[in-house]
Amino acid sequence: MAQPMKAIVDEHPGYVAAREERADAAAAAEVSLTLHEDIAAVESDWRLFERHADCTVFQTYDWLAAWHRHIGARSGVKPAIVIGRRAGGHILFLLPLAVEPGLIRRLTWLGQELSDYNGPLLRSDFPQWVRRGEFPALWGQVHALLQRHPRLKHDIVELAKMPETIGPQPNPFLQLGAGLNPSGAHLAQLAGNWDEFYAARRSSATRRRDRTKRKRLSEFGEVRAIDAEAADDIARTLDTLFAQKARSFKRMGIADVFARPGYRDFFLDLATDPRKRGLVHVGRLEVGTVAAAANLGLQFRGCYYHVLASYDDGEVSRFGPGAAHLRALLHRAVSLGFNKFDFTIGDERYKLEWSDTVMKLYDHAAAATLRGWPHVVVSGLLRRLKRTIKQNSMLWRAFSRLRAALGSLPGRRKATGPGAAGDVGSPSITPD
């Protein structure tokens, strides 16, 4: 096992480094910290490291570089990529951080709002180099490194939607002190063939109802699950998804996230770029001539991430086209040998029905300046209120009805309060 760590301090154009001396310095291994503001400048190292690092799909270079190009850069977000290397130059961790502008400047994860899971990329043997209890000191060095940089100074640290583990290892950021996120996440372990999985997840009575609804859907025309593969077909399917989601958001009194600058362009770029074809899956369920449901999913290391989903709200909606499409997606994942189907953040009922694993997500907030303290206190209270509402079915139903009523008022463009913006990274509403 590696000896306790110290960090090296150095200064070079384009990056900064920090040094921490340990009592047992003679036996200590070394980890250097470098800071990069240009995502493209670290593309090669990032891509090479993510091949074997513990992380989720939301920490891949393709996801975050596209997010910053279309969304982050437009709003003045400053990337702050911190890379830690062992002696010899081997990367031990990569922290995709960012500073958001405003009267109160926030240090967050890059792409934090849109990503369902946020966190670091870690080498598999990270716990051997940074043992439990040592990470807060290392984070102190990272934080000081950022605060010394004029463009990256910030008032608060807000790191949200962090999973309990990064791959198989504990998430070191939870050592900083973190509270539960208002929402959980859910996934299904896939094993066996489709018939075995389906029977294990759905009762015989439910499967009969599924068949009945499928038969009723077929009365409108042939029911077909289609994988969009050509760029123009992908774009048309996503246009359908965006339009269906816009109507769904309106019914719920939620602002249309895809109307925000860069959001449509981000998903279109991600889905139509041939270099990302293995990462992104776009599909739809056709019933006759109607695109009855649509989705965008991500595929990474044997896991299918169900990120966006929608359904048509016309006549076919009475017979569960969204649920039928979800079954088709699960069938596809099982048939292609995926070992997990991740429903991502959110506690919608249909996720509970299919999942066998619940993942807790955590938020860390801290003031970096005196000006940041009041914001941290207020945001902490609001986060706890939001969790109380979302985790109580009666309160959540009452809030949802109130939100929908307020959202339907003339001139009302944006709902406010807990959950007003939804779980932006996972607006995947599917009917029963």
N, C-alpha and C positions, 0 to 999 in steps of 0.2 A: 504494500500500500504506500502511496506517495506520502511524503512528509508534509507538515503544514505549509501553507502557501504564504508568499509575500508577493507584492506587486512592484514592478519596475517603473521608475519615472523617466520619461524622455519627452523631448519636444521636436517635432518635425513639421514642415509645411503640410497642412491638410489634416493633421491629426494631433492629438494630445495624449499623453500617458500619465499614469500616477504610480507612486511608490508607497508601500506599507511595509515597515520593518516589523518582524516578529522577534520574540525573545530568543527563540532558538534559530537565529538566522543562519548559522553555519550549516545546519542540516536542512534548511528550508529549500523547497523547490521554487521555481520562479514562474510567474504568470504575468505577461505584459498585457496592458490594456491600451487599445487604440480606438480613437473616435473618428468616425467618418460621416460627413454631411451629404456626400454624393452617393446615392444608391448604386448607380451604374459603375462607380469606381470599385465596388466590392462584389460585383456580379460573379466573377469567376470564383472567388473564395467562397461566396455564399452558396452557389450552386454545388460546388464540390463538397462542402460541409453538409448540406442538407441531405445528401445521398445516404449518409449513415447516421446523422444526428437524430436524437430524440426530439420530436416536434409534431405538430399537426399540419394539415394542409394549409392552414391560415398563416403559417410562418414561412411558406415557400417563397422563393424570390419572385416567381411568376405572379402570385396573388398580390403581394405587397408592392412590387414595382408598378404593376398595372393600377393598383389603387392610388398610389401617389401620383402617377402620371395624369390620371383623369379626375381625381377628387382632391387629394391632399395638396398638390401644388396650387390648385385653383384657390384654395382657402388659406394659403400662406403657411401651411404646416412645414416645419423644418425637420427633416430626418436627422436622427442622432443614433447611428449604428455603432454600438460598442462591441468590439471583438476582443476576447481574451485568449491569449496563446500561451501554451506551455513552452518551456525551454526547448529550443529546436524549431520553433515556429508552428507546431501543430495546434490547430484551433481547439480550444476547450469549450468555449461557448460563444454565441452570437446573440446580442440583445437588440432587436429591432424596435428602437424607441423613437420618439418624436416629441417636438415641442409645438403646441398649438398656440396661435397668437390670441391677443385680447387684452382687456384691462387686467385680467388675472391670467397669467400665462401658465399653461398646464403641461406637465411632462406626462405623456401617455405612451401606450404601445402604438407603433405605427399601424394605421388602419383599424384602430381599436373599436370604433363604433360599428363598423360593418362586419368585422371578423367575429365569428361566433365564439372562438376560443383564442385567447391571447397569452403570450408567454415567450420564453427564450427558446433558442435551439441549443441543446446540450449534448456534448459528447457522452457516449454511453458510460464512461468511467468517471464522469464528473464528480460523483460523491466521494471517490477516492482522493481527488485532488482538493476539493473544497468540502471538508467534512461538516457534518451537522453542527450548527452553532457558529460556524465561521462565515457563513454567507452574509449576515448583516454587516460585518466589517468590510467585506469585499464590496457590497452595495454602497457603503459609505464612500469608498474610493471612487466608484463609478459616478455617484451623485456629485461629489466634489469636482470631478473631471468635467462634468457637464456644466456646472455652475461657473466654472472658470472661463467658459467659452462665451463671449459676448452675445452671440446670436442664439445661444441655447439656455440662457438664464431663464428661470421659471419660478413661479410663486407657490405652486402646489404640485404634488405627485398624485396622479390618479391612474392606477393600473387596474383595469376592470376585466371581468369575465375570464379569470385565470383558473384552469383546471387544477384539481388536487395533485395530479401526477403529470409529469412530462414523459411520455412513453411509460416505461416500467418504474421510473425513479421518482421520488417525492419532488414536488415543485419547490425549489429553494426559496422562491419569492414569498411563500406563505410564512417563512420565518420572520418576515418583516412585520407581521401582524396584519391580519386580513379578516374581513367579515363576509358572511355569505352574500352572494349576489341575489337580487330578488327572484331570479329564475334558476331552475336547474336545467340539466341536459339529459337526454335519453338515447340509448342505443340498443340494438338487438344483436346478439351473437348469432351468426349464421352457421348452421351445421346440417349435414345431410342433404337430401334433395328437397325440392319445393314442397312436395306433398307432405313430407314429414314435418317440415318447418311450419307449414300452413296449419296442419292438424294440431301441432303443439301450441300454436298461438291463438287459434280461433276454435270455439266450441262447435259442435255439430250443428246446433241451432243457428249460430251466427253464419256458418258456412252456407247453410240453406238460404238464409236471407241474402247473402252475397250473390248466390246463384240466381235468386229471384230478381234482384235488382239488375244484374247483368242481362238477364233475359228481357226485362223491361227496357233497358237501354237499347238492346238490339232491335226493338220495334221502331226505332228512329233511323236505323241503318246499320251497316256492318260496324262492329266495334274492333278497332285496331290500335295496338300500342306501337308507336313509331319512334325510332331513334333518328333525330335530325342529324345529318352528317355533312351535307353540302353547306357552304357558307350562307347562301341565300335562303336555304330552308331553315337553318339555325336562326337567322335574323328574323324570318317570318314567325317562327315559333316563339321567339322572345318577345316580338311585338304583341303577339297574342297574350303571352303571360303578363306583360306590363299592363295591357288594357284590362285584363281580368282582375289583376291585383288592384288597379286604380279604383275599380267599381267596388271591390271588397273593402278597401280602406275607407272609401266614402261611406259605406253602410255602417262601418264601425266607428266613424267619427275620427279616423286617424289621418294625418297628413300623408299624402302620397310620396313615399321616399324616393320613388323613381322620377319624380318631377324635380328633384334637387340637381343642381349643376354637376354634371359628370357621371351620375349614377348609371344611366342607360348606357352611356359610352363605355363605362367600365365593364359591365357585363357583356356587352356586344364584343368588345375587344377580346376579353378573356375567352369567350366561347368560339369566336370565329378565327382566331389566330391559329394557323396550322401547327405552330410549334407547341401549342398548349392543348392539342387535340386529345392527348391521353389523359389530361388532367380534368377536363370538363366534359360533362355529358348533358345534352339537351334532348328532351323527349316530349311527346304529347300523346294524348288519347283522342283518336278520332271516332266519332259516332256519326256514321253517314258522312255528310259534308261539313259537320260541325267539329271544330277543335274544342272538345269538351273539357280538356284539362291539359296543363302544360307544366313542365318543371325544368329546373337547372340543378344539376348535382355535381359534386366534385369527387374525383377518384384518386386515392392516394394510399399506397401501401396496404392494399387489401381491404380498404374501408371505403364505403360509399357514403358521402356526406349529402344528406337531403337538404339543400340550402334554400331553394325557392320553389314554390308550388302554387298553382292556381286552378280554378275551375270555372266553367261557363255558368252564368247565373240565369240562363233561359230555361226552357222546358225540361231539358235533360237533367237539370240540377236536382230534380225530385228523386232521381234514382242513383245518386252518389257517384258521379263520374270521377270526382277527386279520389274517392276511396278505391274505385276500380283501377285508376291509374297507379295509385300507391301499391296495390297488390301486384300490378304488372312490373313496377320498379323493383320490388322485393324479389319477385320471381326472377327477373333479369340478374340481380345481384347474386342470388344463390346459384343460378345456372352458370355464371361467369367465374364462380369460385371465390367471390369476396367472402371474407370471414366476419365482417361487421357491417351493419347498416346504422349509420349515425343520424338520428333525427335532429341533432344539434340543439341549440338553446331554445327553451320554451317548454311549458308544461301542459300543452293542449291534450285533450283526452285521447285522441287517436294515437298519440305517441305512447301514452301509458299502456294502451291496449296491445301494442306490438312489441314493446321493449322489455328487456329483462335486466337492464343495467341502468342505474341512475347515477349521474355524475354531478357532484357538487361543484359549483363555481364560486370563486372568491374575488373580492375587490380589496385593494389596498389604497388608502388615502393618507397623505401626510402633508403638512405645511412645510414649504421650503423657505418662506419669508414671513414676516409678521403680517404682511398684507394678505397672505394666503390663509391665515388661521380662521377668520370668520367664514370663509367659503367652505373650508373643510368641515367645520362644525355643522353648518346648514345642510350641506350635501349629504353628510352622514345621517342626519335626522330624516331627510327625504328618502334616502335609500332604505332605511329601516321601515319607514311608512309604506313604501312601495312593496317591499317584501311581505309585510303583514297583509296587505290587500291582496297581492297575487297568490299567496299561499293559503288564503281562506276562500273557499269556493263561494260562499254566500256573499262576502264582501266583493269578490272579483266579479260575480255576475251583476251585482248592483252597480258597481263602478262602470262595467262595460255598457250597461243599459244607459246610464247617465251620459257616458262619453258619446255614445251613438246619438242620443237625443240632442246634446249640445252641438255635435258635429253637423247635424242636419239643419241647424238654424241658418237663416239667410245671412250671407256674408261671413259665415264662420268658416275660416280656411284651415285652422289648425287646432286640434284638441290639445288640452294641457293636463298636467297632473301625472300621477304614476302610470306608466305604460302608454302615455300619449303617443310617443313615437314608435311604440311597439318594440319588440326585440328586432332591431333593424337588420341584424345579420341573418335572421331566420323568420321572415314574414311568410311562413309556409302554412297557410290556413287550408285545411282539407275537410270536407264535409263527412258526415257519417255515411 
